[in-house]
């Protein structure tokens, strides 16, 4: 199906958990190494979700040193010791090659692609990489997008509807012409509320199958 004939002309991606493996997998490994309850990090970040250390850092309202301290305080309040720096150290997930191939297929097919990522001003580049090689790999992926919005640069984070509206304004498109992919349902909900076709990502294979079906376009 040619893009001009498709209902959807724009595809907007989350980064972590969609283009890369979910950071939650890395958090679980960290928890196992430290003898912490599974999903402890998610539990810390779920408390006071708009004002906790994680939220403040994703909006770049605090620096890494302050995050390290505040997160440790929040962890202790829940009964365990875990410094924020340890969480930051495992943030960057492994790239899913099939998702990158899909970006190239979409671009070649005439679709406009964007990326909205909640990230923090830590590590190297938009993907918060811990090595120059990973940072270069992420930069090459980011260069494929027609527009990228990083929460730590704009001071707004998902699921705030404004960040999706910012993307639509930047791309000059109505939400109804967009597909949005994210691994968190809480981030898919506002996209759908604005009129986008939201796809909750549970794996790379599932994401590509659902996206291919919605677009009527075969994807790798």
ZAGUFI-567453 format. One line per 3 residues: number of its first residue (from 0); for each residue x, y, z negated of C-alpha. Coordinates in steps of 0.5 Angstrom, whole numbers, plus 500, padded with zeros to 3 digits. Example, Ala and Ser with C-alpha at 12.3 -4.5 7.8 and 13.67 -1.06 7.14 Angstrom:
! residues 2
0	525 491 484  527 498 486
***
This chain:
! residues 220
0	500 500 500  503 507 502  503 512 496
3	499 517 500  493 511 500  494 509 492
6	490 512 487  496 513 483  502 517 485
9	506 518 479  509 513 474  512 516 468
12	516 511 463  518 511 456  526 509 455
15	527 505 449  523 499 449  521 500 457
18	528 501 461  532 498 455  530 493 450
21	526 495 444  530 498 439  526 494 434
24	530 488 436  536 491 434  533 494 427
27	531 487 426  538 484 427  540 490 422
30	535 488 417  537 480 417  545 482 416
33	543 487 410  538 482 407  532 487 408
36	525 485 409  524 484 416  521 491 419
39	523 495 413  526 500 418  519 501 422
42	516 501 415  520 507 413  519 511 419
45	512 509 418  511 513 412  509 520 413
48	510 519 420  510 527 422  515 529 417
51	519 524 415  527 524 417  526 520 423
54	521 525 426  525 531 424  531 528 427
57	527 526 434  525 534 434  532 536 432
60	530 539 426  536 536 422  543 534 424
63	545 527 423  548 528 417  542 530 414
66	538 524 417  543 520 414  542 522 407
69	534 523 408  533 516 411  537 513 405
72	533 517 400  526 514 404  529 507 404
75	531 507 396  524 510 395  521 503 398
78	526 499 394  532 498 398  539 501 400
81	540 503 407  544 509 410  541 513 416
84	548 512 420  547 504 420  540 505 423
87	543 510 428  549 505 430  544 500 433
90	539 505 437  542 504 444  538 498 447
93	541 493 453  539 496 459  533 491 463
96	536 491 470  529 489 473  526 495 470
99	532 499 474  531 496 480  523 497 480
102	525 505 479  529 504 486  523 501 489
105	518 506 487  523 512 489  524 508 496
108	516 507 496  515 515 495  512 515 488
111	515 520 483  518 518 477  519 521 470
114	521 519 463  519 521 456  523 519 451
117	523 520 443  530 521 442  535 524 437
120	541 528 437  546 522 436  551 518 440
123	552 520 447  547 522 452  539 521 452
126	540 514 451  544 515 444  549 511 447
129	555 509 442  560 508 448  562 512 454
132	561 506 459  554 505 456  553 513 456
135	555 513 464  550 507 465  544 511 462
138	546 517 465  546 514 472  539 511 470
141	536 518 468  539 521 475  533 517 478
144	528 520 475  525 527 478  524 529 471
147	526 527 464  523 530 457  527 528 451
150	524 530 444  530 532 441  531 538 447
153	524 540 447  522 540 439  516 536 441
156	515 528 440  510 523 442  505 522 440
159	503 529 441  499 530 447  503 536 449
162	509 532 451  505 529 456  502 535 458
165	509 538 459  511 532 464  505 533 468
168	506 541 469  513 540 470  511 535 476
171	505 539 478  500 533 477  494 531 474
174	494 526 469  489 522 473  494 521 478
177	499 518 473  501 511 470  505 511 463
180	509 506 460  511 505 453  512 500 448
183	508 503 443  501 503 443  500 509 439
186	504 513 444  500 510 450  493 512 446
189	494 520 448  496 518 455  490 515 456
192	486 520 453  489 525 458  487 521 463
195	493 517 465  493 509 466  497 507 460
198	501 500 460  503 498 453  510 494 454
201	511 488 451  517 485 456  520 487 462
204	516 482 466  509 484 463  511 491 465
207	513 490 472  507 485 473  502 490 470
210	505 496 474  505 492 480  498 490 480
213	496 497 478  499 500 484  498 495 489
216	506 495 490  510 489 489  516 490 484
219	522 486 483
***
